[in-house]
Amino acid sequence: MTEMSEQPRTQHHESRLFYVFGCNLKALALYRITLGSLLLAEVLLRFRYIHPFYSDEGTLPLDLLLPKIDTLYRIVCVHCLSGSLIYQYILLSIQTVFAFSFLIGYQVQVSALLSWILYFSLTLRNTWLAFILDRYFHYLLFYAIFLDTAEFWSVDKWRRQGKAAAGGGAQVTNTTVCTVATVAIKLQILWLYLDAGSGKYMDPLGGWTYNADPLPALDTYTRHTIGARYMYALFGPQGLRLMTPMVVYVELLCAPVALLGSYLGWNVLVSSTVFVICKLHIGIAITTRNTVLLSLVACSAWCVYLPEDSVLFAIMTKFLGLFTPIMGVGKQKEKTTSPAPAVVKDDLTLWKGLKSPMVSLLFIGPLVLGCTWLEVFSDSCDQSTKHIWSTLLHNRWNVFVGAEEYVTWEIAPGRLENNSIVDVWSKSPTVEWDMPGTGSPSTSTSRGGRWRSFPYLAGLEGKDGEALWGYLCEEWNTSEEVKRNPGKRLLRFNFFMLQADVLPNMGFSATRKRLIHSQICDNFVAVVEEKKEGESKSEF
């Protein structure tokens, strides 16, 4: 990189639209750090799912997946090249390295690009597990490829600063830059919240209105955790009824208000808007199961809206300044005697070209057009999991659009060789038919995370169903405890979904059950049965 790069990137433009769609360099750096930290956490969490969901020994071996996908899918999905457990571990380890590299700001464009490619490939390997969290990472990582996120608090910057200090290079100031990527990511966030808020606003049952009948949506969702119960006790039913429509208007107005504040130069308004929407997401994390990482990623996206004088930047500068001596920057500065600017050669100049306007437009433009095509013009074949398009271009965010009418959880009573009965799903020696006592139930209470998708795959038949349900048999029978005690070998199990209606004042109706699947483990022959709700609670 030449001396030009060490100077402020832009002059103060008269056009207010420049600040509406631009981002300051410290905001982009904070975006990289927060997104990189959460990406690293998510990738590390994926290690526990490699065996059940990504290897040939799990629920979706490649010999079942490959016949269902097209050639482009096979080329793009590097995780589909081998179903070996070791191969999947190696890929995820490489992905961890790139996530860490992106976090610390080392070769940022390369690490962002490869992190996005590998994350997309991992999602394609098993689309059963694709949640809205993955959609967040997909789009935020994609735009990070083209954003200038390494001008502050990065290893790349410290390296350049150390080289420039020897020749008296100038320091970068926190200026606002407006590029194709900054415009795109701000519009993406605008669309995201308009889509999410409008879905709630247009709920045909009016679950997000003050007059929702019988219960407002917020009353039905704030039952999942201990934090939710404290919130319920603090505000009461009437307070939650009042707060319910407020959530809708916060989602609908947060991005427009932030953009308006940027247009008017009211930094306090912009900062306040970011604070309010992040407070909403933190509230979701506290009161709803399996939403902590999702909520934090949503907050990370809002970093790009922060104004130049945000107090968060002072905190980050002070904190990361503790590590500056470790990088040796301080000593190099003391040796600087010449005021002449230094010419510092940059590494990986080719990758830096990803930030150029034409290159950014060349990649971002087709993505935007593709998202429009998928939503407006594509047919059911294009949207099928045979192709990559539904995973690559899906850009809808209308989740939690209605009130939660009931809560669900699962149990799987199984008979062992010694004639004892256990719960295969929770791996418990006893079977509990009653509602879980810790907090409140939600889908897959016993197995959270990526296991939440498992009960919704009950309709799989043939070899797909055998691989899915047979895995629970294999998981139990290959455990160390069964190897030590063969009498605990699992012979068969039934998988039940239990439900209870949500009632006022934190109440729930009587539990009802539905048999989803019966599995014989000896030869993995599945016998699927459907029973009416409310039948007797006999395990077999």
C-alpha positions in Angstrom: 0.0 0.0 0.0 1.3 3.5 -0.8 1.4 6.6 1.3 -2.0 7.6 -0.1 -3.5 4.7 1.9 -2.2 6.2 5.2 -4.0 9.4 4.6 -7.7 10.1 5.4 -9.7 8.2 2.7 -12.1 11.0 2.0 -12.6 14.7 2.3 -15.7 16.1 4.1 -18.3 15.9 1.4 -21.1 18.5 1.2 -23.6 15.8 0.1 -25.4 14.5 3.2 -26.2 11.3 1.4 -22.5 10.5 1.7 -22.9 10.2 5.4 -26.2 8.4 5.1 -24.7 5.5 3.2 -21.1 5.8 4.3 -19.4 4.2 7.3 -16.5 5.4 9.3 -13.4 3.3 9.6 -13.6 2.6 13.3 -17.2 1.5 12.9 -16.1 -1.0 10.2 -13.2 -2.2 12.4 -15.6 -2.8 15.3 -17.9 -4.6 12.8 -15.0 -6.9 11.9 -14.0 -7.6 15.5 -17.5 -8.4 16.7 -18.5 -10.4 13.7 -15.2 -12.3 13.7 -15.5 -13.1 17.4 -19.0 -14.5 16.9 -18.0 -16.4 13.8 -15.1 -18.0 15.7 -17.5 -19.0 18.5 -20.0 -20.5 16.0 -17.3 -22.5 14.1 -15.9 -23.9 17.4 -19.5 -25.0 18.4 -19.8 -26.8 15.1 -17.2 -29.3 16.1 -19.7 -31.2 18.3 -22.0 -31.6 15.3 -19.5 -33.0 12.8 -20.2 -36.7 13.5 -24.0 -36.6 13.5 -24.6 -34.1 10.7 -21.6 -33.8 8.4 -19.9 -37.2 8.2 -20.9 -40.4 6.4 -21.4 -42.0 9.9 -24.2 -39.5 10.7 -27.7 -38.7 9.7 -26.9 -37.6 6.1 -24.2 -39.6 4.4 -22.9 -38.4 1.1 -24.3 -41.5 -0.8 -27.8 -40.1 0.1 -27.0 -36.5 -0.6 -25.1 -36.6 -3.9 -27.8 -38.1 -6.0 -30.1 -35.2 -5.0 -27.9 -32.3 -6.0 -26.7 -30.9 -9.3 -23.2 -30.5 -10.6 -22.8 -26.8 -9.6 -23.8 -27.8 -6.0 -21.1 -30.5 -5.9 -18.4 -28.1 -7.2 -19.3 -25.3 -4.7 -19.7 -27.5 -1.7 -16.1 -28.6 -0.8 -17.6 -30.4 2.3 -19.3 -32.8 -0.2 -15.9 -34.0 -1.6 -15.6 -36.5 1.2 -17.7 -37.9 4.1 -14.7 -38.9 6.1 -14.8 -37.7 9.7 -11.1 -36.7 9.5 -11.7 -34.7 6.3 -14.6 -32.8 8.0 -12.5 -32.1 11.0 -9.7 -30.7 8.9 -12.0 -28.4 6.9 -13.5 -27.0 10.1 -10.1 -26.5 11.6 -9.1 -24.5 8.5 -12.3 -22.5 8.9 -11.4 -21.8 12.5 -8.0 -20.4 11.4 -9.6 -18.1 8.9 -12.2 -17.0 11.4 -9.5 -16.1 13.9 -7.5 -14.4 11.1 -10.5 -12.3 10.2 -11.1 -11.4 13.9 -7.6 -10.1 14.5 -7.4 -8.4 11.1 -4.7 -10.4 9.5 -5.0 -10.5 5.7 -8.6 -9.4 6.2 -9.9 -9.6 2.6 -8.5 -13.2 2.2 -9.8 -14.4 5.5 -13.2 -12.9 4.9 -13.5 -14.4 1.5 -12.4 -17.9 2.5 -14.5 -17.7 5.7 -17.6 -16.9 3.6 -16.8 -19.7 1.1 -16.3 -22.3 3.7 -19.4 -21.2 5.7 -21.5 -21.4 2.6 -20.1 -24.8 1.8 -20.8 -26.0 5.3 -24.4 -24.9 5.1 -24.8 -26.7 1.8 -23.4 -29.9 3.2 -26.6 -30.3 5.4 -29.3 -27.7 4.6 -31.5 -29.3 7.2 -29.5 -27.3 9.7 -29.8 -23.9 8.0 -31.3 -21.4 10.4 -31.6 -17.6 10.3 -28.3 -17.3 12.1 -26.6 -18.8 9.1 -28.3 -16.3 6.9 -26.9 -13.5 9.0 -23.4 -14.9 8.7 -23.8 -15.5 5.0 -24.6 -11.9 4.2 -22.5 -10.1 6.8 -19.4 -12.1 5.8 -20.1 -11.5 2.1 -20.1 -7.7 2.5 -17.1 -7.9 4.8 -15.1 -9.0 1.8 -15.5 -5.6 0.2 -15.4 -3.4 3.3 -12.4 -1.5 4.6 -12.4 -3.1 8.0 -8.6 -3.2 8.8 -7.7 0.4 9.2 -8.0 0.3 12.9 -7.3 -2.4 15.6 -5.9 -5.0 13.2 -2.7 -6.9 12.8 -2.5 -5.6 9.2 -2.7 -2.1 10.4 -0.1 -2.6 13.1 2.3 -4.1 10.6 1.8 -1.3 8.2 2.1 1.2 11.0 5.3 -0.3 12.2 6.8 -0.1 8.7 5.6 3.4 8.1 6.9 4.6 11.5 10.4 3.9 10.5 10.0 6.4 7.6 7.7 8.9 9.4 4.5 7.7 7.8 1.3 9.5 8.6 -1.4 8.1 10.8 -4.9 7.2 9.6 -7.7 9.3 11.1 -11.2 8.1 11.6 -13.0 9.3 8.5 -16.2 8.2 6.8 -15.9 6.3 3.6 -18.8 5.7 1.1 -18.4 2.7 -1.2 -20.5 0.2 -3.0 -20.2 -2.2 0.0 -21.1 0.4 2.6 -24.2 1.3 0.6 -25.1 -2.3 0.2 -24.7 -3.4 3.8 -26.7 -0.4 5.1 -29.5 -1.1 2.6 -29.3 -4.8 3.6 -29.9 -3.9 7.3 -32.7 -1.6 6.2 -34.4 -4.4 4.3 -33.9 -6.9 7.0 -35.8 -5.0 9.6 -38.5 -3.7 7.3 -39.1 -7.3 6.3 -39.1 -8.6 9.9 -41.3 -5.8 11.2 -43.8 -5.9 8.3 -44.2 -9.6 8.8 -45.3 -9.0 12.4 -47.3 -5.9 11.5 -49.3 -7.8 8.8 -49.9 -11.0 10.9 -53.4 -12.0 10.0 -54.1 -13.1 13.5 -52.9 -9.7 14.9 -50.6 -11.4 17.4 -48.3 -8.3 17.6 -51.0 -5.8 18.4 -52.2 -4.5 21.7 -55.6 -6.1 21.3 -54.2 -9.5 20.4 -56.6 -12.3 21.4 -56.2 -14.4 23.4 -52.6 -13.4 24.2 -50.1 -10.9 22.6 -47.0 -12.5 21.0 -44.6 -11.1 23.6 -46.6 -12.8 26.3 -46.2 -16.2 24.6 -42.5 -15.9 23.8 -41.3 -14.6 27.2 -41.7 -18.0 28.9 -38.6 -19.9 27.8 -35.9 -19.0 30.3 -35.4 -17.9 33.9 -34.7 -14.4 32.6 -38.1 -14.5 30.8 -39.9 -15.4 34.0 -38.2 -12.5 35.8 -39.3 -10.2 33.0 -42.9 -11.6 33.3 -42.9 -10.9 37.0 -41.5 -7.4 36.5 -43.9 -6.2 33.8 -46.8 -8.5 34.2 -49.3 -9.5 31.5 -50.5 -5.9 30.9 -47.0 -4.6 30.6 -46.1 -7.3 28.0 -49.3 -6.5 26.1 -48.2 -2.8 26.0 -44.7 -3.7 24.9 -45.7 -6.1 22.2 -46.6 -3.5 19.4 -43.6 -1.5 20.5 -41.4 -4.3 19.2 -43.0 -4.1 15.8 -42.4 -0.3 15.5 -38.9 -0.5 16.8 -38.1 -3.0 14.0 -39.9 -1.0 11.3 -38.4 2.4 12.3 -34.9 1.6 13.6 -33.1 1.7 10.3 -35.0 4.6 8.7 -34.5 6.7 11.9 -30.7 5.9 11.9 -30.4 6.9 8.3 -32.4 10.1 8.9 -30.1 10.9 11.9 -27.1 10.4 9.6 -28.6 12.7 7.0 -29.3 15.4 9.5 -25.9 14.9 11.3 -27.6 14.1 14.6 -25.2 11.6 16.0 -27.0 11.3 19.3 -30.1 10.1 17.4 -28.1 7.5 15.5 -26.4 6.2 18.6 -29.7 6.1 20.5 -31.3 4.1 17.7 -28.4 1.6 17.7 -28.7 1.3 21.5 -32.4 0.7 21.4 -32.3 -2.1 18.7 -29.4 -3.8 20.4 -31.2 -3.6 23.7 -34.1 -5.4 22.0 -31.9 -8.1 20.7 -30.2 -8.6 24.1 -33.7 -8.9 25.6 -34.5 -11.7 23.0 -31.3 -13.5 24.0 -32.2 -13.4 27.7 -35.8 -14.5 27.3 -35.8 -17.0 24.4 -33.8 -20.2 24.2 -31.1 -20.8 21.5 -31.0 -17.1 20.5 -27.9 -15.8 22.2 -25.5 -16.1 19.3 -28.3 -14.9 16.8 -29.0 -11.8 18.9 -25.3 -10.9 19.2 -24.7 -11.3 15.5 -27.7 -9.0 14.9 -26.1 -6.4 17.1 -22.8 -6.8 15.3 -24.5 -5.7 12.0 -25.4 -2.4 13.6 -21.8 -1.4 14.1 -21.8 0.0 10.6 -24.3 2.6 11.6 -22.3 4.0 14.5 -21.2 7.7 14.1 -17.6 8.8 14.2 -17.9 10.1 17.8 -19.3 6.9 19.3 -18.2 6.2 22.9 -17.5 2.6 21.9 -14.5 3.6 19.9 -12.8 5.3 22.9 -13.4 2.1 24.9 -12.0 -0.1 22.1 -9.0 2.2 21.6 -8.1 2.1 25.3 -8.6 -1.7 25.6 -6.7 -2.7 22.4 -4.0 -0.1 23.2 -2.9 -2.5 25.9 -1.7 -4.9 23.2 0.1 -2.3 21.2 3.5 -2.8 23.0 3.2 -6.5 22.3 3.1 -5.7 18.6 6.2 -3.6 18.9 4.5 -0.5 17.5 5.4 1.7 20.4 9.2 1.2 20.0 9.0 1.8 16.3 7.3 5.1 16.9 10.0 6.3 19.3 12.6 5.7 16.5 10.7 7.9 14.1 12.7 11.0 13.3 11.9 11.9 9.8 8.6 13.8 9.0 8.7 12.5 5.4 6.0 10.1 4.5 7.1 6.5 3.9 6.1 4.4 1.0 4.9 1.1 2.5 4.5 -1.9 0.2 1.3 -3.8 0.8 0.9 -7.5 0.9 -1.7 -9.3 -1.2 -2.4 -6.2 -3.4 -4.6 -8.4 -5.6 -6.9 -9.1 -2.8 -7.1 -5.5 -1.8 -8.7 -4.9 -5.2 -11.8 -6.5 -3.8 -12.5 -3.1 -2.2 -12.4 -1.2 -5.5 -15.8 0.1 -6.7 -15.9 -1.8 -10.0 -15.0 -5.2 -8.4 -17.4 -4.6 -5.5 -20.2 -3.8 -7.9 -19.3 -6.8 -10.1 -20.0 -9.2 -7.2 -22.5 -7.3 -5.0 -24.8 -6.4 -8.0 -25.5 -9.9 -9.1 -26.2 -11.0 -5.5 -28.8 -8.3 -5.1 -30.3 -9.1 -8.5 -30.3 -12.8 -7.7 -32.1 -12.2 -4.4 -34.8 -10.4 -6.3 -35.0 -13.1 -8.9 -35.4 -15.8 -6.3 -38.2 -14.0 -4.5 -40.1 -12.7 -7.5 -39.4 -14.8 -10.6 -38.0 -18.2 -9.6 -40.1 -21.4 -9.6 -40.3 -24.3 -7.1 -37.6 -26.2 -9.0 -35.1 -23.3 -8.7 -35.9 -23.0 -5.0 -35.4 -26.7 -4.3 -32.5 -28.0 -2.3 -31.2 -29.7 -5.5 -29.6 -26.3 -6.4 -27.6 -23.8 -4.5 -29.8 -20.8 -5.2 -32.2 -21.1 -2.2 -29.2 -21.1 0.2 -27.2 -18.5 -1.7 -29.9 -16.0 -2.4 -32.6 -16.4 0.2 -33.0 -13.0 1.8 -36.2 -13.0 3.8 -36.3 -12.3 7.5 -39.9 -12.5 8.6 -39.5 -14.8 11.6 -41.6 -14.8 14.8 -44.4 -13.3 12.8 -47.2 -14.6 15.1 -47.9 -15.4 18.7 -46.8 -18.8 19.9 -49.9 -20.9 20.3 -48.2 -23.8 22.0 -44.8 -25.1 23.2 -43.3 -28.4 22.2 -40.7 -30.7 23.5 -39.6 -34.3 22.7 -38.9 -37.5 24.4 -37.8 -40.9 23.1 -38.6 -43.8 25.5 -36.4 -46.7 24.6 -36.2 -50.3 25.8 -32.7 -51.7 26.6 -31.6 -55.3 26.5 -31.8 -55.6 30.3 -35.5 -54.6 30.0 -35.1 -51.2 31.5 -36.7 -48.1 30.0 -34.6 -44.9 29.3 -35.1 -41.6 27.4 -32.9 -41.9 24.3 -33.4 -38.3 23.3 -32.2 -36.7 26.6 -29.9 -39.7 27.4 -31.6 -39.9 30.7 -32.2 -43.1 32.7 -35.8 -42.1 33.4 -38.6 -41.0 31.1 -40.4 -37.8 32.1 -43.7 -37.1 30.3 -44.5 -33.9 32.2 -43.4 -30.5 31.0 -39.7 -29.9 31.8 -39.3 -28.2 35.2 -36.2 -26.0 34.4 -37.5 -22.9 32.8 -40.2 -23.5 30.2 -40.2 -25.9 27.3 -39.3 -25.1 23.8 -38.5 -27.2 20.7 -35.9 -29.8 21.5 -35.4 -28.8 25.1 -33.2 -31.8 25.8 -31.0 -31.2 22.7 -30.6 -27.6 21.7 -28.4 -26.0 19.0 -28.5 -27.8 15.6 -30.4 -30.7 17.0 -33.5 -28.5 16.9 -34.1 -29.4 13.3 -34.2 -33.2 14.0 -37.9 -33.5 15.0 -39.0 -31.7 11.9 -37.5 -34.4 9.6 -39.9 -37.1 10.8 -41.4 -37.2 7.3 -38.3 -38.7 5.8 -38.8 -42.2 4.3 -36.7 -45.0 2.9 -33.0 -44.8 3.3 -33.1 -41.2 4.4 -35.4 -42.1 7.3 -33.3 -45.1 8.2 -30.1 -43.0 8.3 -31.8 -40.3 10.4 -33.5 -42.5 13.0 -30.9 -45.2 13.0 -28.3 -42.7 14.1 -30.0 -42.5 17.6 -29.6 -46.2 17.9 -26.0 -46.1 16.8 -25.2 -43.1 19.1 -26.6 -45.0 22.1 -25.1 -48.4 21.3 -21.6 -47.2 20.6 -21.3 -45.1 23.8 -18.6 -46.1 26.3 -21.2 -47.0 28.9 -22.8 -49.6 26.6 -19.4 -51.0 25.7 -18.7 -51.5 29.4 -22.2 -52.9 30.1 -23.7 -54.7 27.0 -26.9 -55.2 28.9 -27.7 -51.5 28.3 -27.8 -52.0 24.5 -30.8 -50.2 23.0 -33.3 -52.5 21.2 -36.0 -50.1 20.1 -37.5 -46.7 20.9 -40.5 -44.5 20.2 -40.1 -40.8 19.4 -42.9 -38.6 20.7 -43.6 -34.9 20.3 -45.4 -33.4 23.2 -47.3 -30.1 23.2 -49.0 -27.8 25.6 -51.1 -24.8 24.8 -49.9 -21.4 26.0 -52.5 -19.9 28.5 -52.7 -16.6 30.3 -50.6 -15.8 33.5 -47.8 -18.2 32.5 -50.2 -21.1 32.4 -50.1 -24.1 30.1 -52.7 -26.7 29.2 -52.5 -30.4 29.9 -49.8 -32.2 27.9 -50.8 -34.0 24.8 -48.6 -36.3 22.7 -48.1 -37.5 19.2 -46.1 -40.5 18.2 -43.7 -39.4 15.5 -41.7 -42.6 14.8 -41.0 -46.1 16.1 -37.5 -47.5 15.5 -36.2 -51.1 15.9 -32.5 -50.9 16.4 -31.3 -54.5 15.8 -31.6 -54.2 12.0 -32.6 -50.6 11.7 -36.0 -51.4 10.3 -38.3 -48.5 10.8 -42.0 -48.8 11.5 -43.6 -45.5 11.2 -46.9 -44.9 13.1 -49.1 -41.9 13.6 -51.4 -41.8 16.6 -54.1 -39.4 17.6 -53.3 -36.7 20.2 -54.3 -37.5 23.8 -53.8 -41.3 23.7 -52.5 -43.1 26.8 -48.9 -42.6 27.7 -47.6 -46.1 27.2 -44.1 -46.2 25.9 -44.6 -49.1 23.5 
